C-alpha cells in the first residue's frame, strides 16, 4: 500500500515508477485484493488549489464541489473511459489534453471516480491523482491516473498525464497476466492499438533479466516505446521466460500491463525535457535499444505487434544481469 501511495503521487508529479523489477533500473543512452472505497457513494469531494511559490503568481482556484458518483455508476464510468479514452486520442486522456486542459478541467473526473478509489484522491498545487479499481470475481482491475500541473502557467495548464493499468488477484497484490478480461477492458492502451494509431515509434527500448526465473508472477520483461513528437511514452510489462539461451517476452494484449506518460504534442524537445524530470532518465544502465539486443528492427517490431495476435521478443540472456 505504501508503494502504491508513492506511485500515486509519482504519476502526478515528476517521477515514473516502471513496476516489477524495473524500479531499480532505467535507460541509458540516446533514443535511436478487492478494496473498500474510502468515500461513500453520496460523498461530495471539494477540490481546491493552494498557493505554491514560483516565479509566476498562480491564481487561486475557487473550490468546486463535485459529487462523487455512486459506486456502481463510478464503476461503469471507469470502464467507459477505458474503453474509448473519453472520446479522444493520445496524448489526450479521458478528455484531458496536455498543454491545453487546465487544473479545473480535471476536477470532475477525479471527483466522479473518487467513490471507487482505494486510496483517497491526491489533490494539491502540483496536480491531482487517484487510484480507481474495478473488482469482479477473483480479479481486480487496478488503475492509477495523475494529472500534473505546470506551475509556471497562469492558466494552471496540465503538462503531464500519467496512467498505469494492471490486473491483480483479489487477495494480496500479485499481478495477474494472461487475462482476456484485462485485454478487453484496457485494450485501448495496448500495443496493437497504439502502434496502429501512432505508427512506427522513434525508438523501442527493452529491459529484462538473465539467469534463472525469479518469480513467474512478476512481469520482468519491459518494453518502452517513445513517440516524442506525439508526446507519448508507453511502457508494457509482461512475464519473462527462459527459452534455451534466450529471454523471451510475449506482450499480447491479454498478457501485458501498461503505463503511460503523456506530454504536449508537437514539441520533441519539450518531450525529452519533461521526460528527463522522471525516474526514466535519472537511473541509468538497464534499458537498451531493441536493435542492439534482438534481431528485430523497429519497423519489424511495428509490423509484428500492431496485430492483436502479435508474437514474442527473444533476447540473449547473457546480455542481461541475473536477478539480484
Buried (B, 14 or more C-beta within 10 A) or exposed (E): EEEBEEBBBBBBBBBBBBBBBBEEBBBEEEBEEBBEBBBEBEBEBEBBBEEEEEEEEBEEBEEBEBBBBBBEBBBEBBBEBBEEBBEEEBBBBBBBBBBEBBBBBBBBBBBBBBBBBBBBBBBBBBBBBBBBBBBEEEBBBBBBBBBBBBBEBEBBBBBBBBBBBBBBBBEEEEBBBBBEBBBEBBBBBBBBBBBEEBEBBBBBBBBBBBBEBBEEEBBBBBBBBBBBEBBBBBBBBBBBBBEEEBBBBBBBBBBBBBBBBBBBBEBBEBBBEBBEBBBBBEBEEBBBBBBEBBEBEBEEBBEBBBEBEBEBBBBBBEBBEEBE
